[in-house]
Amino acid sequence: MLDIRLLRDDPESIKERLKTRGGDAYMLIDQVLEVDVKRRELETEKQMLQADRKRMSKEIGALRSRGEDTGKTETEVRGIGDRISEIGKEADAADKKQRDLLLQIPNVPHAECPVGADEDANPEIRVWGDKPTYDFELKDHVALGDEMKLFSFEDGAKISGSGFIVFHGDGAKLQRALIQFLLDLQTEQHGYSEVNPPLLISRDCMVGTGQLPKFEDDMYGLEDNAVFLAPTAEVPVTNLLRESIIPVADLPVKMTAHTACFRREAGSAGRESKGMIRMHQFDKVELVAATHPDDSMEFLEKLTGHAEKALQLLGLHYRVIELCTGDIGFSSAKTYDIEVWAPGHGAYLEVSSCSSFGDYQARRMNLRFKEEKKNRFCHTLNGSGTALPRLYVALLETYQQADGTMKVPEALIPYLRKEILGA
């Protein structure tokens, strides 16, 4: 969440930057400040009453030592105590209201974030490789997967409903090989520590990374939404650091994890959903980092490069775009999306979103580092390294052969122990 001191010191500037996101969340700032004034007035009144009670308690002692009546003074002291108790309840209510309001306000876009209304304003940063060319009629991943018997949407629907898939035979092996390849890349070449977290996430952890309260309708909740199925490994892995104070010498903390991810996609009606493009359950390898505030923007560039390396090793053409203020995620301050080319689909597909959140998530989960005997909030980052379904789509469609088989890219041969799928 945002630092309340920023809102006190320069509310109009924060409002203007939030307006570039679109929507009316900036209007909550005045409500936050109104509650903040009331909360601070209550605290001042409480301190004054505590001082009065302390002074009058001394007076009672003096009156007793002289044998004088203390009844009136004691009644006043009890009244002060009652008022202090009332103030405590009012202050607790004000604290809760202020926090609830702050949780509804998105992060302030970084100063370098391009200003724009929507995805049409996202600038292209770089392109890697060339679009492949073919001398035969291309098929999309749905037709290829069906012909090679790699997966079945019908089987997924039979078990769980639409938006689910069952991988079969070489299709399941390819999925497993990709996961292992991605984890090995990030742990062995880029120095991330692998973790294997639970998939059931508490409500507090979902709030900590910003999924709640904003996106509750997109999540799979259990036990009256006290716990949720993980929407992404970002949530459990980042929350491993919650309520922590990290020695500055230990920064950056770098972790990676493979998890299944679960999303209702409640707000995606009408968006592209053919085949594996948009699933309710999918696998992903996630990269998570906590850094010193001075290093977070530089590390965002590195993290994005770590995700790109997977596509380069697999020989897949892709582009990197930077999200404008109207398109970045709720908790993000600056984001790069990596989009891989899917020839059979005839379009770029997002396979990774790499973001710096500043101290926004760290404030929610109380993640700090100690430097010169002072505790400060870390900056957190994460990026998909990468999401499996669209990577799978791009591989099938890029490496399809005229005879309906798929050539296995060299980087995956050690994991699959074969050079052709579907033969």
C-alpha positions in Angstrom: 0.0 0.0 0.0 1.0 3.6 -0.3 3.0 5.4 2.4 0.6 7.6 4.3 3.3 10.2 4.6 3.4 10.6 0.8 -0.3 11.4 0.9 0.0 13.9 3.7 3.0 15.7 2.2 1.9 15.9 -1.5 -1.6 14.6 -2.0 -2.2 16.5 -5.3 0.8 15.1 -6.9 -0.1 11.5 -6.0 -3.7 12.1 -7.3 -2.4 13.3 -10.6 -0.1 10.3 -11.1 -2.9 7.9 -10.1 -5.2 9.6 -12.6 -2.9 8.5 -15.4 -4.0 4.9 -14.5 -7.6 5.7 -15.3 -10.5 5.1 -13.0 -11.4 7.0 -9.9 -9.2 5.5 -7.2 -7.5 8.8 -6.7 -10.7 10.1 -5.1 -10.1 7.8 -2.1 -7.1 9.9 -1.1 -9.2 12.7 0.4 -11.1 10.0 2.4 -7.9 8.6 3.7 -6.6 12.0 4.7 -9.9 12.8 6.4 -9.7 9.6 8.5 -6.0 10.3 9.1 -6.8 13.7 10.6 -9.4 12.2 12.9 -7.1 9.3 13.9 -4.3 11.8 14.8 -6.7 14.0 16.7 -7.8 11.0 18.8 -4.2 10.2 19.5 -3.5 13.7 20.6 -6.5 13.8 22.9 -5.5 10.4 24.3 -2.0 11.7 25.2 -3.4 14.8 26.9 -5.9 12.7 28.9 -3.1 10.3 30.0 -1.1 13.3 31.1 -4.1 14.7 33.1 -4.7 11.3 34.7 -1.1 11.0 35.7 -1.1 14.5 37.2 -4.4 13.9 39.1 -3.2 10.5 40.4 -0.3 12.4 42.0 -2.8 14.9 43.4 -4.8 12.1 45.0 -1.7 10.8 46.7 -0.9 14.2 48.1 -4.5 14.7 49.3 -4.4 11.3 51.0 -1.1 12.1 52.7 -2.8 15.2 54.2 -5.9 13.3 55.2 -8.1 15.2 52.8 -11.1 13.9 50.8 -10.2 12.5 47.4 -13.7 11.4 46.2 -14.2 14.2 43.7 -10.7 13.8 42.1 -11.1 10.0 41.9 -14.4 10.4 40.1 -12.7 12.7 37.6 -9.9 10.2 37.1 -12.4 7.4 36.5 -14.1 9.6 33.9 -10.8 10.2 32.2 -10.2 6.5 32.1 -13.6 5.9 30.6 -12.9 8.4 27.9 -9.4 6.9 27.1 -11.1 3.6 26.7 -13.6 5.1 24.3 -10.8 6.8 22.3 -9.1 3.5 22.0 -12.2 2.0 20.3 -12.6 5.0 18.1 -8.9 4.9 17.1 -9.0 1.2 16.3 -12.0 1.8 14.1 -10.2 4.7 12.4 -7.1 2.6 11.9 -9.1 -0.1 10.2 -11.0 2.3 8.0 -7.8 4.0 6.9 -6.1 0.6 6.1 -9.2 -0.6 4.2 -9.2 2.6 2.1 -5.4 2.3 1.5 -5.8 -1.3 0.3 -8.2 -0.1 -2.4 -5.7 2.4 -3.9 -3.3 1.1 -6.6 0.4 1.7 -6.6 1.6 5.0 -8.0 3.2 4.5 -11.5 7.0 5.0 -11.5 8.2 8.3 -13.0 9.7 6.4 -15.9 6.4 4.6 -16.7 5.0 5.8 -20.1 1.7 7.6 -19.8 -1.1 6.2 -21.8 -4.8 5.1 -21.5 -4.5 1.4 -22.5 -2.5 -1.3 -24.2 -2.4 0.7 -27.5 0.0 3.1 -25.9 2.5 0.4 -24.8 5.8 1.1 -26.5 7.9 -1.7 -28.0 11.3 -1.8 -26.3 13.1 -4.5 -28.3 12.6 -7.6 -30.5 14.6 -10.8 -30.5 14.9 -13.0 -33.5 12.9 -13.1 -36.7 9.4 -14.5 -37.4 9.9 -18.0 -38.8 8.8 -18.7 -42.4 7.3 -21.9 -43.7 6.7 -23.5 -47.1 3.5 -25.4 -46.0 0.1 -24.5 -44.6 0.4 -23.7 -40.9 -1.8 -25.3 -38.2 -2.6 -23.9 -34.8 -1.7 -25.6 -31.6 -5.3 -27.1 -31.2 -5.1 -29.0 -34.5 -1.4 -30.0 -33.9 -2.1 -31.2 -30.3 -5.1 -33.2 -31.5 -3.3 -34.8 -34.4 -0.3 -35.8 -32.2 -2.5 -36.7 -29.3 -0.6 -34.5 -26.9 -3.5 -33.2 -24.9 -7.3 -33.2 -24.6 -9.6 -30.4 -23.8 -12.5 -32.8 -23.8 -10.9 -34.9 -21.0 -10.3 -31.7 -19.0 -13.9 -30.7 -19.4 -15.0 -34.3 -18.4 -13.1 -33.9 -15.1 -13.4 -30.2 -14.2 -15.4 -28.3 -16.8 -14.3 -25.9 -19.6 -11.0 -24.1 -19.2 -9.1 -27.2 -18.1 -6.8 -29.6 -20.0 -5.3 -33.1 -19.7 -1.9 -33.7 -21.2 -1.2 -37.2 -22.6 1.9 -39.1 -23.6 4.5 -37.0 -25.2 2.4 -33.9 -24.4 2.7 -34.6 -20.7 6.4 -35.2 -21.1 6.8 -31.9 -23.0 5.1 -30.1 -20.2 7.3 -31.7 -17.6 10.4 -31.1 -19.7 9.6 -27.4 -20.0 9.1 -27.0 -16.2 12.4 -28.7 -15.5 14.3 -26.7 -18.2 12.9 -23.4 -16.8 13.8 -24.2 -13.2 17.3 -25.4 -14.1 17.9 -22.3 -16.1 17.0 -19.9 -13.3 18.7 -21.8 -10.5 21.9 -22.9 -12.3 22.5 -19.9 -14.6 20.9 -17.0 -12.7 21.3 -17.9 -9.1 17.7 -18.2 -7.9 16.9 -20.4 -5.0 14.2 -23.0 -5.8 11.3 -23.3 -3.4 8.2 -25.5 -3.5 5.4 -23.7 -1.7 1.8 -24.8 -0.7 -1.0 -24.0 -3.2 -3.5 -23.0 -0.5 -3.0 -19.4 0.4 -4.3 -17.5 3.4 -6.3 -14.3 3.0 -3.6 -12.3 4.6 -1.1 -13.4 2.1 -3.4 -12.6 -0.8 -3.8 -9.1 0.6 0.0 -8.9 1.1 0.8 -9.1 -2.7 -2.3 -7.1 -3.8 -4.6 -9.8 -5.1 -7.1 -8.9 -2.5 -9.4 -7.1 -2.1 -9.3 -5.9 -5.7 -9.4 -9.2 -7.6 -11.4 -11.5 -5.3 -13.9 -12.4 -8.0 -11.0 -13.8 -10.1 -9.8 -16.1 -7.4 -10.8 -19.6 -6.3 -11.8 -19.2 -2.7 -12.4 -21.9 -0.1 -13.8 -21.9 3.5 -15.8 -18.7 2.9 -12.8 -17.1 1.2 -10.5 -17.6 4.2 -8.1 -19.4 1.9 -7.5 -19.4 -1.8 -6.0 -21.6 -4.5 -2.8 -19.9 -5.6 -3.4 -17.6 -8.6 0.4 -17.5 -9.2 3.6 -18.5 -7.3 4.2 -14.8 -6.7 1.8 -14.9 -3.8 3.2 -17.8 -1.7 6.8 -17.1 -2.6 6.8 -13.4 -1.9 4.9 -14.0 1.4 7.7 -16.3 2.6 9.4 -13.0 3.4 6.4 -11.4 5.2 7.0 -10.0 8.7 10.7 -10.3 8.1 13.7 -8.1 8.7 16.5 -9.0 6.2 20.1 -8.0 6.8 21.1 -5.6 4.0 24.0 -7.9 3.2 21.5 -10.6 2.2 19.9 -8.5 -0.5 18.8 -9.2 -3.1 16.8 -12.3 -2.1 16.1 -14.3 -5.3 13.6 -17.3 -5.4 12.0 -19.3 -8.1 9.1 -21.8 -8.0 7.0 -23.9 -10.2 3.3 -24.1 -9.2 0.0 -24.8 -10.7 -2.0 -21.5 -10.9 -5.8 -21.2 -10.6 -7.9 -18.2 -11.9 -11.6 -17.9 -12.6 -10.9 -15.2 -15.2 -14.1 -13.5 -14.2 -13.2 -10.3 -16.0 -12.0 -11.9 -19.2 -15.3 -12.2 -21.1 -14.8 -11.6 -24.8 -11.0 -11.9 -24.6 -9.0 -14.4 -26.7 -9.5 -17.9 -25.2 -8.9 -20.4 -28.0 -7.4 -23.6 -26.9 -4.7 -23.1 -24.3 -4.5 -19.3 -24.5 -6.6 -18.7 -21.4 -7.0 -21.5 -18.8 -8.5 -21.8 -15.4 -5.6 -23.9 -14.3 -2.1 -23.7 -15.7 1.5 -24.2 -14.8 4.0 -21.4 -14.4 7.6 -20.9 -13.2 7.9 -17.7 -11.3 10.8 -15.4 -10.4 10.6 -13.4 -7.2 13.0 -10.9 -5.7 13.4 -8.6 -2.7 15.9 -5.8 -3.2 17.4 -2.7 -1.7 15.2 0.3 -2.9 18.3 1.8 -4.7 18.6 -1.3 -6.8 15.1 -2.3 -7.8 14.9 -0.6 -11.2 18.3 -2.0 -12.2 17.2 -5.5 -11.0 14.0 -5.2 -13.0 16.1 -5.1 -16.1 18.1 -8.1 -15.0 15.0 -10.1 -14.1 13.4 -9.4 -17.4 16.5 -10.6 -19.1 16.4 -13.8 -17.0 12.9 -14.5 -18.3 14.0 -13.6 -21.9 16.9 -16.1 -21.8 14.4 -19.0 -21.7 12.9 -17.9 -25.0 16.3 -17.3 -26.6 17.5 -20.8 -25.7 14.3 -22.2 -27.1 14.8 -20.2 -30.3 11.5 -18.4 -30.1 10.9 -15.0 -31.7 9.6 -12.5 -29.2 9.2 -8.8 -28.4 9.4 -6.8 -25.1 6.9 -4.1 -24.5 6.6 -1.7 -21.6 3.2 -1.2 -20.1 1.8 2.3 -19.9 0.2 3.8 -16.8 -3.3 2.8 -18.0 -2.3 -0.9 -18.5 0.0 -1.7 -15.6 -1.2 -4.0 -12.9 -2.8 -2.8 -9.6 0.3 -3.3 -7.5 2.9 -2.5 -10.1 5.0 0.6 -10.4 6.8 -0.4 -13.7 6.2 -3.5 -15.9 7.6 -5.1 -19.0 5.6 -7.8 -20.9 7.4 -10.4 -23.0 5.3 -11.6 -25.9 6.3 -14.6 -27.9 5.3 -15.1 -31.6 2.8 -18.0 -32.2 2.9 -18.6 -36.0 -0.2 -20.8 -36.2 -2.1 -18.2 -34.1 -0.7 -15.3 -36.2 -0.2 -13.2 -33.1 2.1 -12.4 -30.2 1.1 -14.0 -26.9 2.2 -12.7 -23.5 4.3 -15.4 -21.7 5.9 -13.2 -19.0 5.1 -10.0 -17.1 8.0 -8.6 -15.1 7.3 -5.9 -12.6 8.8 -3.8 -9.8 6.3 -3.0 -7.1 8.5 -0.5 -5.1 7.7 -0.8 -1.4 4.0 -1.3 -2.1 3.8 -5.0 -1.4 6.4 -4.8 1.4 4.3 -2.3 3.3 1.3 -4.7 3.1 3.3 -7.6 4.4 5.7 -5.7 6.6 8.8 -6.9 4.8 11.9 -4.8 5.8 15.7 -4.8 5.8 18.1 -3.5 8.4 20.6 -0.9 7.3 22.7 1.2 9.8 20.5 0.0 12.7 17.4 1.3 10.9 14.6 -0.8 9.5 13.4 0.2 6.0 10.9 -1.4 3.6 12.3 -3.6 0.8 11.3 -3.3 -2.8 9.8 -6.5 -4.3 9.8 -7.7 -7.9 8.5 -10.7 -9.8 8.3 -12.1 -13.3 7.0 -15.1 -15.0 9.8 -17.3 -16.1 7.6 -18.3 -17.9 3.9 -19.2 -18.0 3.6 -22.7 -19.6 0.4 -22.7 -21.7 1.4 -19.9 -24.2 5.0 -21.1 -24.2 3.7 -24.5 -25.1 1.5 -23.0 -27.9 4.5 -21.1 -29.3 6.7 -24.2 -29.3 4.2 -26.4 -31.1 3.4 -23.8 -33.7 7.0 -22.6 -34.3 8.5 -26.1 -34.5 5.7 -27.8 -36.5 6.8 -29.8 -39.5 5.1 -30.4 -42.8 4.4 -34.0 -41.9 2.4 -32.9 -38.8 5.2 -33.6 -36.3 7.1 -31.2 -34.0 10.9 -30.8 -34.1 12.2 -30.5 -30.5 14.5 -27.5 -29.9 18.0 -28.4 -29.0 17.7 -27.0 -25.4 14.9 -29.5 -24.6 16.4 -32.7 -26.1 18.2 -33.6 -22.9 14.9 -33.4 -21.0 12.8 -35.2 -23.6 15.4 -37.6 -24.9 14.0 -37.3 -28.4 14.2 -34.9 -31.3 10.8 -35.3 -32.8 7.3 -35.4 -31.2 4.4 -37.1 -32.9 6.3 -39.4 -35.2 
